[in-house]
Amino acid sequence: MSFPDDPIRFEAIRNDEEGAFEKLFRENYRPLTAYAFRFVTDLAIAENIVQDVFLKLWQNRHQLIITTSLMHYLFRSVRNHCLNQLDKNKVRAGYLKACLEREEETSDYHEFYPEIGLIEKIEKAISALPEKRQEIFRLAREEGLKYKEIAERLNLSVKTVEAQMTLALKQLRESLKEYHHLVLFFYFPHRGKIT
């Protein structure tokens, strides 16, 4: 995948324009995390890999020469980091490394970007939750509150919060089942850090 403004964007990053780097990060963090997750099957590890790729891009921006598209470079870097991660984890490495090595050079990375309108569909599904359940879900997923904090804020028991979250997730899974492979990365808040 490449975008016509790739050279301009990378040149801006090379010229220390943090805004251009931050925009690139925000636009590609989730698709790259979804791509990494496909191989390492651990969300925290996938997020760390993507953050490392962006950190190295920023640190090496003055020396770096990208001969392919910026998107291809990012996906390829994530793939290589996944290989390195798998080498550290020998138990799963055999199978997963074989999967990575079969990955074609010219992979179509479009599948890791949200389908047009997916964010709106997710929001519509969340809005369809019963009022209290929706409030609990948003406090947990959008504000990042722990169940105990939600219980205190809403004057509920922790068990009630847990039960409502379980029901909310079940309802959302049902409403969004055709997007189950993408929803994990798009209805949870952006957790990546640039610094």
Secondary structure, DSSP 8 states (H G I E B T S, - for coil): ---TTHHHHHHHHHTT-HHHHHHHHHHHHHHHHHHHHHHH--HHHHHHHHHHHHHHHHHTTTT----S-HHHHHHHHHHHHHHHHHHH-HHHHHHHHHHHHHS-TT--GGGGS--TTHHHHHHHHHHTS-HHHHHHHHHHHTS---HHHHHHHHT--HHHHHHHHHHHHHHHHHHTGGGHHHHHHHSS-------
